[in-house]
Amino acid sequence: MTNLEKKRRIPRSWTRSVLGALSGVLAGSAALAVAELVSVWVRPEAGPVVAVGGAAIDRTPAMVKDWAVRNFGTDDKLVLEFGILSVLAVLAVSLGVLSLRHRWSAVVGLLLFGLVGATAALGRPDSTGLRDALPSAAGALAGAGVLFLLAGRLDARGGTAADPDAAGQGLPRRPEWDRRGFLLATSAAAAASAGAAVLGRTLNGASGHDAVASRDGLVLPAPGSPAPPVPAGAQLRIPGASSFLTPAKDFYRVDTALVVPKVDARTWRLRVHGLGVARPVTLSFDELLRRELVERDITLTCVSNEVGGPYVGNARWIGVRLADLLADCGVEPPARGGPADQLVARSVDGMTIGSPVEDVMDGRDALLAVGMNGEPLPFAHGFPVRMVVPGLYGYVSACKWIEDIELTTFDAYDPYWVARGWSRRAPVKTQARIDTPRPFARPASGTVMVAGVAWAQHRGIDKVEVRVDDGPWREARLAAEDSRDTWRQWSLPWQATRGGHTLTVRATDGAGAVQTEKRTRTLPDGADGRHSVVVTVD
């Protein structure tokens, strides 16, 4: 090959590759946009990104999920979606380049990806049937059509373009491809895809209108058993320390739902059935509200919360006593001869949460909650109804968007998280957290207020102690106790001296157990150990 040939062929090859990659990206965009639009008439959860993301979550090892929650927090779903879209972009580019030489192979590859999305949608626990395959199927067909069209415009039309320089060198004249047709096709594909994507996103955003209206129009009845007033000394109001009640907007959210379910309270139903249920029942939301409502302050904790982590919050919940509802259905706890020892709660998105029947019927304020901090539940926190059980980690108690309660046994059924390696029973462990000073803070020498929160739901906190470096443990001042089911604030004035220091906290719960020093990870039943922060005093 002569130098002139190289000069002519290399740019042409790179140009075609770039245009082929562009064709793949436009085809992939068209597929996603059409799938989004079709999902409006099916349901948003059937879209390929959500379906594949849900399947990925279900098949991700528990340790990886735990790592994602620790490192990305409530943004873990956004990171997952970004990862899926990045993989799709790489695949689209690859198929676009492949289409330059093997157009039909690339088209088949895109159709196969649609098959993956459809299979994922049909395999979801909340699948409604074959209709869930339609968004991925329609998107794949649209993307395949776009790719076939664009790849055809990049093919030589059989003619040749004049090349005066080549004629003098005896080189073959360059094949001509349909530049104008390719430009028009790409512009049309881009415009149509953008329009379909915007329309689909807008309509999907409005698809929960009825659910939003049912929440906006809801006025919660006054509780028959209101929460006692919060003691005056329960809120220390120390800068940097957590407030006693956590606003809903700041309350942690850890779940597997890539799309927050929006359930219309007017059509919602709760079914109670299963082993030992003498009188099965199906309740509407209005029927649930006609039962006595109780209001309680309860602290919830996620099992993925590392020592000193943020996935704990305290709120005022309004709901129906779960034990009363079960008793009305003829359920007896195992201690009184009941045959069922596990309550399996099912969410509208297919999540299953298993709780010990004995715990939800032992007198604690286990609730089917309908309100949070004086308002109907936010959608992200389970509207219209969720479970709240003090003393148990959320993965064995706090089912959001609940629609079904089945009484069974631990031997007969493993719910979602248990099947993935987490413990069947998970009482909350005694923990204390330093909120201020923050890790690596640089406070000035003199009096520094060390403060935070401690919790051991359903046992309560009786003492908190702080140690500076390897010095003696000093007892902190405890805020007034609201109840054994809420966290307690604590504080300790520290006469800080210049240099680096390590502050460590430990709590003693209402049963007299001192928080252990040994550190453990969250898997399989919650983290253990004492929280420490390192600071430098100036």
ZAMARGU-4260 file (C-alpha; in steps of 0.2 Angstrom, whole numbers, plus 5000, padded with zeros to 4 digits):
<rodrens>
0) 5000/5000/5000 | 5007/5017/4995 | 5008/5032/5007 | 4995/5040/4997 | 4983/5026/4999
5) 4986/5026/5017 | 4982/5044/5018 | 4966/5041/5009 | 4960/5026/5018 | 4964/5029/5036
10) 4953/5045/5038 | 4939/5036/5028 | 4940/5021/5039 | 4939/5032/5055 | 4925/5043/5048
15) 4915/5028/5044 | 4918/5020/5062 | 4913/5036/5070 | 4897/5038/5060 | 4893/5019/5063
20) 4895/5022/5082 | 4884/5037/5080 | 4871/5026/5072 | 4872/5014/5086 | 4870/5028/5099
25) 4855/5035/5090 | 4847/5017/5088 | 4849/5014/5107 | 4842/5031/5111 | 4827/5027/5100
30) 4825/5010/5108 | 4825/5018/5126 | 4813/5032/5121 | 4800/5021/5113 | 4801/5009/5127
35) 4798/5024/5139 | 4783/5029/5129 | 4775/5012/5128 | 4778/5009/5147 | 4765/5023/5149
40) 4752/5012/5143 | 4759/4997/5153 | 4767/5003/5169 | 4783/5013/5172 | 4791/4998/5181
45) 4790/4988/5165 | 4803/4999/5156 | 4819/4990/5151 | 4831/5001/5162 | 4820/4998/5178
50) 4817/4980/5174 | 4835/4976/5171 | 4840/4986/5186 | 4828/4977/5197 | 4834/4960/5190
55) 4852/4966/5194 | 4848/4971/5212 | 4840/4954/5215 | 4855/4945/5208 | 4868/4956/5217
60) 4877/4947/5231 | 4872/4954/5248 | 4890/4960/5252 | 4890/4971/5236 | 4873/4978/5240
65) 4879/4983/5257 | 4895/4991/5250 | 4884/5001/5238 | 4873/5007/5252 | 4888/5012/5263
70) 4897/5021/5249 | 4882/5029/5239 | 4868/5030/5252 | 4852/5035/5245 | 4860/5038/5228
75) 4864/5020/5226 | 4849/5018/5213 | 4855/5033/5203 | 4872/5025/5202 | 4865/5009/5196
80) 4854/5017/5183 | 4870/5027/5177 | 4879/5011/5176 | 4866/5002/5166 | 4865/5017/5154
85) 4884/5017/5152 | 4884/4998/5148 | 4870/5001/5135 | 4880/5015/5127 | 4895/5004/5125
90) 4884/4991/5118 | 4875/5003/5106 | 4892/5010/5100 | 4898/4992/5097 | 4883/4987/5087
95) 4884/5003/5077 | 4902/4999/5072 | 4897/4981/5068 | 4883/4987/5057 | 4896/4994/5044
100) 4901/4976/5039 | 4887/4965/5046 | 4871/4975/5046 | 4859/4961/5050 | 4870/4954/5064
105) 4870/4971/5072 | 4851/4972/5070 | 4849/4954/5078 | 4860/4960/5092 | 4849/4974/5096
110) 4834/4963/5096 | 4842/4951/5108 | 4845/4965/5120 | 4826/4969/5119 | 4823/4951/5123
115) 4834/4953/5139 | 4824/4968/5144 | 4807/4959/5141 | 4813/4943/5151 | 4819/4954/5165
120) 4802/4963/5166 | 4792/4946/5165 | 4803/4939/5179 | 4800/4953/5191 | 4790/4948/5207
125) 4777/4961/5203 | 4775/4957/5185 | 4758/4959/5179 | 4760/4946/5164 | 4765/4947/5146
130) 4760/4965/5144 | 4776/4969/5154 | 4786/4963/5139 | 4779/4976/5127 | 4790/4991/5132
135) 4806/4982/5129 | 4800/4973/5113 | 4793/4989/5105 | 4809/4998/5110 | 4820/4985/5102
140) 4810/4985/5086 | 4811/5004/5085 | 4830/5003/5088 | 4833/4989/5076 | 4823/4999/5062
145) 4834/5015/5065 | 4850/5005/5065 | 4845/4996/5049 | 4841/5013/5041 | 4856/5022/5046
150) 4868/5008/5042 | 4860/5007/5025 | 4864/5026/5022 | 4883/5022/5026 | 4884/5009/5013
155) 4892/5013/4996 | 4878/5015/4983 | 4888/5007/4970 | 4894/5023/4962 | 4910/5031/4964
160) 4916/5049/4968 | 4928/5059/4957 | 4945/5060/4964 | 4957/5069/4953 | 4972/5065/4964
165) 4969/5047/4963 | 4967/5047/4945 | 4984/5052/4942 | 4991/5039/4953 | 4981/5025/4946
170) 4972/5022/4962 | 4954/5016/4963 | 4941/5029/4964 | 4932/5031/4981 | 4915/5023/4984
175) 4902/5036/4987 | 4890/5034/5002 | 4873/5044/5005 | 4879/5059/5015 | 4863/5069/5013
180) 4852/5054/5016 | 4862/5050/5032 | 4861/5067/5038 | 4843/5068/5036 | 4840/5051/5044
185) 4851/5055/5059 | 4842/5071/5061 | 4825/5063/5060 | 4830/5049/5072 | 4837/5061/5085
190) 4822/5072/5084 | 4809/5058/5085 | 4819/5050/5099 | 4820/5066/5109 | 4801/5069/5107
195) 4796/5051/5112 | 4808/5052/5127 | 4801/5069/5133 | 4783/5063/5130 | 4785/5047/5139
200) 4794/5054/5154 | 4780/5068/5155 | 4766/5055/5154 | 4775/5043/5166 | 4777/5057/5178
205) 4759/5061/5178 | 4754/5042/5178 | 4752/5043/5197 | 4740/5058/5197 | 4726/5048/5205
210) 4738/5042/5219 | 4744/5060/5222 | 4726/5066/5223 | 4722/5052/5235 | 4736/5058/5246
215) 4733/5076/5244 | 4715/5074/5249 | 4718/5064/5264 | 4715/5071/5282 | 4721/5058/5295
220) 4708/5056/5309 | 4714/5061/5326 | 4722/5046/5335 | 4712/5038/5348 | 4728/5035/5358
225) 4739/5051/5355 | 4758/5051/5358 | 4763/5058/5375 | 4770/5075/5374 | 4789/5075/5371
230) 4798/5078/5387 | 4805/5096/5388 | 4822/5089/5391 | 4822/5077/5376 | 4829/5089/5364
235) 4846/5096/5369 | 4847/5108/5354 | 4866/5107/5352 | 4873/5113/5336 | 4878/5099/5325
240) 4868/5086/5335 | 4853/5077/5327 | 4836/5084/5331 | 4825/5073/5342 | 4812/5071/5328
245) 4819/5068/5310 | 4809/5078/5296 | 4802/5066/5283 | 4813/5075/5270 | 4829/5070/5279
250) 4823/5052/5285 | 4834/5039/5277 | 4827/5028/5263 | 4835/5011/5259 | 4825/5000/5248
255) 4826/4991/5231 | 4813/5001/5222 | 4820/5010/5206 | 4803/5018/5204 | 4794/5024/5219
260) 4777/5015/5219 | 4763/5027/5219 | 4748/5018/5225 | 4730/5026/5225 | 4723/5024/5243
265) 4706/5023/5236 | 4709/5007/5227 | 4722/5000/5239 | 4718/4984/5248 | 4726/4974/5262
270) 4724/4955/5263 | 4727/4946/5279 | 4728/4927/5278 | 4738/4911/5281 | 4742/4898/5294
275) 4732/4900/5310 | 4721/4914/5303 | 4704/4909/5308 | 4695/4924/5300 | 4705/4930/5284
280) 4701/4948/5279 | 4703/4960/5265 | 4703/4979/5271 | 4701/4995/5261 | 4710/5010/5267
285) 4694/5018/5273 | 4691/5002/5283 | 4708/5003/5291 | 4706/5021/5296 | 4690/5017/5305
290) 4700/5006/5317 | 4708/5015/5332 | 4723/5024/5327 | 4738/5026/5339 | 4752/5039/5338
295) 4769/5035/5344 | 4787/5041/5343 | 4798/5027/5336 | 4816/5026/5330 | 4819/5015/5314
300) 4836/5008/5310 | 4842/5000/5294 | 4853/4984/5295 | 4865/4992/5283 | 4869/5006/5295
305) 4888/5005/5299 | 4894/5010/5316 | 4891/5028/5317 | 4881/5028/5301 | 4867/5039/5295
310) 4853/5026/5292 | 4843/5029/5308 | 4830/5041/5311 | 4816/5045/5324 | 4798/5050/5318
315) 4781/5052/5325 | 4770/5038/5317 | 4751/5036/5316 | 4744/5019/5313 | 4734/5004/5318
320) 4741/4992/5330 | 4746/4976/5320 | 4743/4965/5335 | 4725/4970/5337 | 4721/4967/5319
325) 4730/4950/5319 | 4720/4946/5335 | 4704/4950/5326 | 4708/4938/5313 | 4710/4924/5326
330) 4729/4924/5326 | 4738/4918/5342 | 4757/4920/5344 | 4768/4905/5346 | 4769/4908/5365
335) 4750/4905/5366 | 4750/4890/5354 | 4749/4899/5338 | 4755/4888/5323 | 4763/4903/5314
340) 4780/4910/5320 | 4783/4921/5304 | 4773/4935/5297 | 4777/4939/5279 | 4773/4956/5273
345) 4772/4959/5254 | 4774/4975/5245 | 4766/4981/5229 | 4783/4980/5221 | 4785/4962/5226
350) 4796/4964/5241 | 4794/4952/5255 | 4798/4956/5273 | 4798/4942/5287 | 4794/4947/5305
355) 4793/4936/5320 | 4775/4934/5325 | 4780/4934/5343 | 4788/4951/5342 | 4774/4960/5333
360) 4761/4953/5346 | 4771/4955/5362 | 4764/4972/5367 | 4776/4983/5358 | 4769/4997/5347
365) 4770/4987/5331 | 4760/4998/5318 | 4752/4998/5301 | 4757/5016/5299 | 4747/5028/5289
370) 4755/5044/5294 | 4773/5052/5298 | 4776/5067/5308 | 4758/5073/5307 | 4756/5070/5288
375) 4751/5056/5277 | 4765/5045/5273 | 4776/5052/5259 | 4777/5040/5244 | 4795/5037/5247
380) 4791/5031/5264 | 4777/5019/5260 | 4761/5028/5256 | 4747/5023/5259 | 4752/5010/5272
385) 4768/5003/5279 | 4774/4993/5294 | 4784/5000/5309 | 4790/4988/5322 | 4801/4995/5336
390) 4816/4985/5341 | 4818/4976/5324 | 4829/4981/5309 | 4819/4987/5294 | 4823/4972/5283
395) 4813/4961/5295 | 4799/4973/5300 | 4797/4989/5290 | 4788/4984/5274 | 4783/4999/5264
400) 4768/5000/5251 | 4762/4984/5260 | 4747/4975/5252 | 4747/4958/5259 | 4751/4949/5276
405) 4753/4930/5276 | 4755/4920/5292 | 4768/4906/5290 | 4783/4898/5298 | 4802/4902/5296
410) 4805/4884/5291 | 4792/4886/5277 | 4798/4902/5268 | 4813/4913/5267 | 4808/4931/5262
415) 4819/4942/5251 | 4833/4947/5262 | 4834/4930/5271 | 4836/4921/5254 | 4851/4932/5251
420) 4861/4928/5267 | 4854/4940/5280 | 4848/4933/5297 | 4830/4928/5299 | 4828/4937/5316
425) 4837/4954/5319 | 4834/4964/5335 | 4842/4981/5334 | 4859/4981/5342 | 4864/4994/5355
430) 4873/5009/5347 | 4879/5026/5350 | 4885/5039/5338 | 4895/5055/5339 | 4887/5069/5329
435) 4898/5083/5334 | 4913/5086/5332 | 4913/5078/5315 | 4928/5067/5310 | 4944/5076/5306
440) 4936/5092/5313 | 4948/5106/5319 | 4940/5113/5335 | 4948/5127/5345 | 4956/5122/5362
445) 4945/5125/5377 | 4928/5118/5380 | 4921/5108/5366 | 4904/5100/5366 | 4904/5082/5361
450) 4886/5076/5357 | 4876/5063/5348 | 4862/5050/5349 | 4861/5033/5356 | 4848/5019/5353
455) 4842/5002/5358 | 4824/5002/5353 | 4812/4992/5364 | 4826/4991/5378 | 4830/5010/5379
460) 4847/5018/5384 | 4851/5020/5402 | 4869/5027/5400 | 4881/5034/5388 | 4900/5036/5391
465) 4914/5045/5381 | 4933/5042/5382 | 4946/5053/5375 | 4961/5044/5368 | 4965/5030/5381
470) 4959/5040/5396 | 4945/5035/5408 | 4927/5033/5403 | 4917/5049/5408 | 4898/5048/5409
475) 4889/5060/5397 | 4873/5069/5401 | 4858/5060/5394 | 4843/5070/5387 | 4826/5065/5394
480) 4819/5049/5388 | 4803/5050/5378 | 4801/5031/5377 | 4811/5015/5376 | 4807/5015/5358
485) 4816/5031/5353 | 4834/5036/5353 | 4841/5048/5366 | 4852/5063/5364 | 4868/5064/5375
490) 4881/5077/5377 | 4898/5080/5386 | 4908/5096/5388 | 4926/5092/5384 | 4941/5102/5389
495) 4951/5100/5373 | 4969/5102/5373 | 4980/5105/5357 | 4985/5091/5346 | 4976/5075/5339
500) 4964/5066/5349 | 4952/5051/5347 | 4935/5052/5354 | 4925/5036/5357 | 4907/5033/5364
505) 4898/5018/5371 | 4881/5015/5377 | 4872/5004/5390 | 4855/4999/5386 | 4840/4996/5397
510) 4844/4978/5400 | 4861/4983/5407 | 4871/4977/5392 | 4886/4988/5388 | 4889/4991/5370
515) 4903/4979/5364 | 4920/4985/5358 | 4922/4972/5345 | 4918/4978/5327 | 4908/4968/5315
520) 4901/4972/5298 | 4882/4974/5294 | 4880/4956/5287 | 4871/4946/5293 | 4862/4955/5307
525) 4868/4972/5309 | 4885/4981/5313 | 4892/4980/5331 | 4906/4990/5339 | 4910/5008/5346
530) 4910/5024/5336 | 4925/5034/5336 | 4931/5051/5328 | 4948/5058/5326 | 4950/5077/5328
535) 4964/5089/5328 | 4962/5103/5341 | 4970/5120/5336
</rodrens>
